[in-house]
Amino acid sequence: MSYLESNLKTVPAGLRKVLYLNWPLVFLLAAVACTGFLMLYSVAGGDPTTWAEPQMKRFGVGMAAMLIVGFTPIWFWRNISALAYLIALLLLVAVEFFGAIGMGAQRWLELGPLRLQPSELMKVALVMFLAAFYDWLPPERVSRPLWVLVPAVIILVPTFLVLTQPDLGTAVMLVLGGAIVMFAAGVSLWYFGTVAALVVALIFTVMESRGTDWQLLHDYQFKRIDTFLDPAADPLGAGYNIMQAQIALGSGGWSGRGFMQGTQSHLNFLPEKHTDFIFTTLAEEFGFVGAFSLLVLYTGIIAFCLYSALVNKDRYSSLLTIGIAGTFFLFFAINMAMVMGLMPVVGVPLPLVSYGGTAMMILLAAFGLVQSAHVHRPR
């Protein structure tokens, strides 16, 4: 125990929890969110009331939620992990019957004034449940076939429900997020290699199914694949979004056109400029320097999460922290790859920067779990 931590024993318990918070993580999250406020102000043409102010209010509520979750003992979150997963699963089932439809997808539940997207909740609940499962499971059983099948089912059931909405981006994130927890828990690499081979076979089967009676993807999803492979083939149609995004990225150059000087966003060439494609606005106005700076902030968040997981002697806390850090990485990595044309457009927002309510609130609550694991770790 360090000299500082031994002296903190004399501090009242409530204040000690505040001092034990992972403060670098708090500041990095705030820095990323402020970047988002700045960009939302810009894409609204200097009007803060359109997107920036509502986002600020949500962030304030989300930070309060993060602190409340962080000050709650980690054993409480461990004990309700299965319940959280079950509730998220039931909400996904409810979407099938009562979900609100928007932009051709049925992904939301209307709960009075609140519009909830259960798939966002499942991203966190799945990590919680898998961490609790591997905390309960003896390490020598982790790679036995039966005990690999159980978490695989835990992952695939909500993934199937999300695919039916349809929401391919979130389905991919659920599978990869669950795989990160399984990898961190020590599951043999042979299983991951087998799954990778099956994925290649599945991709081949999906492509072969196109135009048949047993077509496995929707037509718009195949169109996204075509656009990804050759966006210039239809620059005014299916390839329009990615072409405009790439123009914005390229025109930013080294230092950008300047704040609120981006032509692609302010002349409304960019699609979804305040949500999925907001990174392109940042790159156009602040160039490589601005885009790289945001990536550094994201990397810092991942680094402080992983450090907290490595020094934590509680298995559940470590796996939970790694799982949430991995899910957060998937958020920004998929979004950036998507708008740069490195992968098909799948509708994943840029975390803490894109405009949105459910995603931001749940993500900050998830970082509250990271804080709970950090604050209550054995010392």
GUGUPA-469111 format. One record per residue (C-alpha): x, y, z. Coordinates in steps of 0.2 Angstrom, whole numbers, plus 2048, in hexadecimal, padded with zeros to 3 digits. Example, Ala and Ser with C-alpha at 12.3 -4.5 7.8 and 13.67 -1.06 7.14 Angstrom:
! residues 2
PT   X   Y   Z
PT 83E 7EA 827
PT 844 7FB 824
! end
This chain:
! residues 379
PT   X   Y   Z
PT 800 800 800
PT 807 811 7FB
PT 80A 81F 808
PT 7FB 829 800
PT 7EF 81B 802
PT 7F4 817 814
PT 7F1 829 818
PT 7E0 828 80F
PT 7DA 81C 81D
PT 7D7 82A 828
PT 7CC 833 81C
PT 7B9 831 81E
PT 7B2 823 813
PT 7A8 82E 808
PT 7B6 83A 804
PT 7C2 82C 802
PT 7B7 825 7F3
PT 7B8 836 7EB
PT 7CB 836 7EC
PT 7CC 824 7E6
PT 7C3 828 7D6
PT 7CD 825 7C6
PT 7CE 838 7C3
PT 7D8 837 7B3
PT 7CA 82D 7AC
PT 7BE 83A 7B1
PT 7C8 848 7A9
PT 7CA 83F 799
PT 7B8 83B 797
PT 7B4 84D 79A
PT 7C1 853 78D
PT 7B9 847 780
PT 7A7 84D 784
PT 7AD 85F 783
PT 7B4 85B 772
PT 7A2 855 76D
PT 79A 864 774
PT 7A6 86F 769
PT 7A2 865 759
PT 78F 865 75C
PT 790 878 75E
PT 799 879 74E
PT 78E 86D 744
PT 77E 877 74A
PT 786 886 742
PT 78A 88F 753
PT 779 88B 75B
PT 77C 883 76C
PT 769 87E 76F
PT 768 872 760
PT 774 864 766
PT 782 86B 772
PT 777 870 780
PT 76C 861 781
PT 77C 856 780
PT 784 860 78E
PT 775 85D 799
PT 776 84B 796
PT 788 84A 799
PT 785 853 7AA
PT 778 846 7AF
PT 783 838 7A8
PT 792 83E 7B3
PT 787 83E 7C2
PT 781 82C 7BE
PT 793 827 7BC
PT 798 82D 7CD
PT 789 825 7D5
PT 78D 815 7CD
PT 79F 817 7D1
PT 79C 81A 7E4
PT 791 80A 7E5
PT 79B 7FB 7EB
PT 7A1 7F0 7DD
PT 799 7E0 7E5
PT 788 7E8 7E2
PT 78B 7E8 7CF
PT 792 7D7 7D0
PT 782 7D0 7D8
PT 776 7D8 7CC
PT 780 7D4 7BC
PT 775 7C6 7B7
PT 765 7D0 7BB
PT 76C 7DF 7B0
PT 76F 7D3 7A2
PT 75D 7CB 7A4
PT 755 7DC 7A4
PT 75F 7E2 795
PT 75A 7D2 78C
PT 747 7D4 790
PT 748 7E6 78A
PT 74F 7DF 779
PT 741 7D3 778
PT 735 7E1 77C
PT 73C 7EB 76D
PT 736 7DD 762
PT 724 7E0 767
PT 723 7F2 76D
PT 732 7FA 765
PT 731 80B 75D
PT 737 80C 74B
PT 743 819 744
PT 74D 81A 734
PT 747 808 72F
PT 74D 800 73F
PT 743 7FB 74F
PT 750 7FE 75D
PT 748 809 76A
PT 73B 808 778
PT 730 817 77C
PT 72F 819 78F
PT 725 829 791
PT 731 837 78D
PT 740 82B 78D
PT 745 822 77D
PT 750 814 782
PT 75B 809 776
PT 75C 7F8 780
PT 76B 7F2 775
PT 776 800 77C
PT 771 7FA 78E
PT 776 7E8 788
PT 787 7ED 783
PT 78B 7F0 796
PT 780 7E3 79E
PT 788 7D6 793
PT 799 7DA 799
PT 793 7DB 7AB
PT 78B 7C9 7AA
PT 79B 7C2 7A1
PT 7A6 7C9 7AE
PT 79B 7C2 7BC
PT 79B 7B1 7B3
PT 7AE 7B0 7B2
PT 7B0 7B6 7C4
PT 7A5 7A7 7C9
PT 7AD 79B 7BE
PT 7BD 792 7C4
PT 7CC 797 7B8
PT 7D0 785 7B4
PT 7BE 783 7AC
PT 7BF 793 7A1
PT 7C5 78A 791
PT 7BA 77A 793
PT 7AE 778 784
PT 79E 779 78F
PT 7A4 788 799
PT 7A8 791 788
PT 797 78D 781
PT 78E 795 790
PT 795 7A7 78D
PT 793 7A4 77A
PT 781 7A2 77C
PT 780 7B1 788
PT 788 7BB 77A
PT 77E 7B4 76B
PT 76C 7B6 772
PT 76C 7C9 774
PT 777 7CA 764
PT 769 7C1 75A
PT 75B 7CC 761
PT 765 7DC 75C
PT 768 7D5 74B
PT 755 7D4 748
PT 753 7E6 74C
PT 75D 7E7 741
PT 76D 7EF 748
PT 77D 7E7 741
PT 789 7F3 749
PT 783 7EF 75B
PT 782 7DD 758
PT 794 7DD 753
PT 799 7E7 762
PT 790 7DA 76D
PT 799 7CC 766
PT 7AA 7D5 767
PT 7A7 7DC 778
PT 7A3 7CB 77F
PT 7B2 7C3 776
PT 7BD 7D0 77F
PT 7B7 7CA 790
PT 7B9 7B8 78B
PT 7CB 7BC 785
PT 7CF 7C5 795
PT 7C8 7B7 79F
PT 7D4 7AB 797
PT 7CA 7A1 78B
PT 7D6 797 77F
PT 7DB 7A0 76F
PT 7D6 790 765
PT 7C4 795 768
PT 7C7 7A6 761
PT 7D0 79F 752
PT 7C1 793 74F
PT 7B5 7A1 750
PT 7BF 7AC 744
PT 7BF 79D 737
PT 7AC 79C 739
PT 7AA 7AE 737
PT 7B3 7AD 726
PT 7A8 79F 721
PT 799 7A9 726
PT 79E 7B8 71C
PT 7A0 7AD 70D
PT 78E 7A6 710
PT 787 7B7 713
PT 78E 7BD 702
PT 788 7AE 6F9
PT 776 7B0 700
PT 774 7C0 6F7
PT 765 7C0 6EC
PT 75F 7AF 6F1
PT 74F 7AA 6FB
PT 75A 7A7 70B
PT 763 7B8 70A
PT 76B 7BB 71B
PT 76D 7CE 71B
PT 761 7DC 716
PT 763 7E4 706
PT 769 7F5 70E
PT 776 7EB 717
PT 77D 7E3 707
PT 77C 7F5 700
PT 787 7FB 70E
PT 794 7ED 70A
PT 794 7F2 6F8
PT 796 804 6FD
PT 7A5 7FF 708
PT 7AD 7F6 6FA
PT 7AB 803 6ED
PT 7A3 814 6F3
PT 7A8 81D 6E3
PT 79D 811 6D9
PT 78D 81B 6DE
PT 794 82B 6E5
PT 782 834 6E4
PT 779 825 6EC
PT 77F 817 6F7
PT 791 81D 6F7
PT 78C 82F 6FB
PT 78E 82F 70E
PT 79F 827 70E
PT 7A6 832 6FF
PT 7A1 842 708
PT 7A9 83C 718
PT 7B9 838 710
PT 7B9 849 707
PT 7B7 851 718
PT 7C5 847 720
PT 7D1 84B 712
PT 7CD 85D 711
PT 7D1 860 723
PT 7E4 85D 71F
PT 7F0 85F 72D
PT 7E8 86C 738
PT 7D7 86E 731
PT 7CC 87C 729
PT 7C9 884 73A
PT 7BB 883 747
PT 7A9 885 73E
PT 7B2 886 72D
PT 7AE 874 727
PT 7A5 875 716
PT 7A0 863 716
PT 796 865 726
PT 790 877 725
PT 78A 875 713
PT 781 865 718
PT 78A 859 70D
PT 78F 84E 71C
PT 781 841 721
PT 77D 83F 734
PT 78A 84D 738
PT 785 84E 74A
PT 785 83B 74D
PT 78D 82D 744
PT 798 839 739
PT 79D 846 745
PT 7AF 840 745
PT 7B1 846 733
PT 7AB 857 738
PT 7B9 857 746
PT 7C6 852 739
PT 7C1 85F 72C
PT 7C1 86D 738
PT 7D0 868 743
PT 7D9 85D 737
PT 7E5 84E 73B
PT 7EA 857 74B
PT 7D9 858 752
PT 7D4 846 74D
PT 7E4 83F 754
PT 7E1 849 764
PT 7D0 841 766
PT 7D8 830 763
PT 7E5 834 771
PT 7D7 838 77D
PT 7CE 828 779
PT 7DE 81E 77B
PT 7E1 826 78C
PT 7D0 821 792
PT 7D4 80F 78C
PT 7E5 80F 795
PT 7DF 815 7A6
PT 7D1 808 7A5
PT 7DE 7FA 7A1
PT 7EA 800 7AF
PT 7DB 800 7BB
PT 7D7 7EE 7B6
PT 7E9 7E8 7B7
PT 7EC 7EE 7C9
PT 7DB 7E8 7CF
PT 7DC 7D8 7D8
PT 7C9 7D4 7D7
PT 7C5 7C9 7C7
PT 7B4 7D0 7C4
PT 7BA 7E2 7C5
PT 7C8 7DF 7B9
PT 7BE 7D5 7AC
PT 7B0 7E3 7AE
PT 7BC 7F1 7AB
PT 7C5 7E8 79C
PT 7B4 7E4 794
PT 7AE 7F6 796
PT 7BE 7FD 78F
PT 7BD 7F1 781
PT 7AB 7F6 77D
PT 7B0 808 77D
PT 7BF 804 771
PT 7B3 7FC 765
PT 7A8 80B 765
PT 7B4 818 75F
PT 7BF 80B 755
PT 7AF 806 74B
PT 7A9 817 749
PT 7BA 81E 742
PT 7BC 80F 737
PT 7AB 811 730
PT 7AC 824 72B
PT 7BE 821 724
PT 7B7 813 719
PT 7C1 805 721
PT 7B1 7FC 725
PT 79F 7FC 720
PT 793 80A 728
PT 78B 801 736
PT 784 810 740
PT 78F 810 750
PT 790 822 758
PT 7A1 82A 75D
PT 7A0 828 770
PT 79E 838 77B
PT 79F 842 76B
PT 790 83D 760
PT 77F 844 765
PT 774 838 76E
PT 76C 834 77F
PT 76C 822 782
PT 77D 81E 77C
PT 785 82C 787
PT 77C 828 797
PT 77F 816 796
PT 791 818 792
PT 794 824 7A0
PT 78B 818 7AC
PT 797 80A 7A5
PT 7A6 815 7AA
PT 79D 816 7BB
PT 7A0 803 7BC
PT 7B2 806 7B8
PT 7B3 813 7C6
PT 7AA 807 7D2
PT 7B7 7F9 7CE
PT 7C5 806 7D0
PT 7BF 80E 7E0
PT 7BA 7FE 7E9
PT 7C9 7F4 7E4
PT 7D3 7EB 7F1
PT 7E0 7F6 7F9
! end
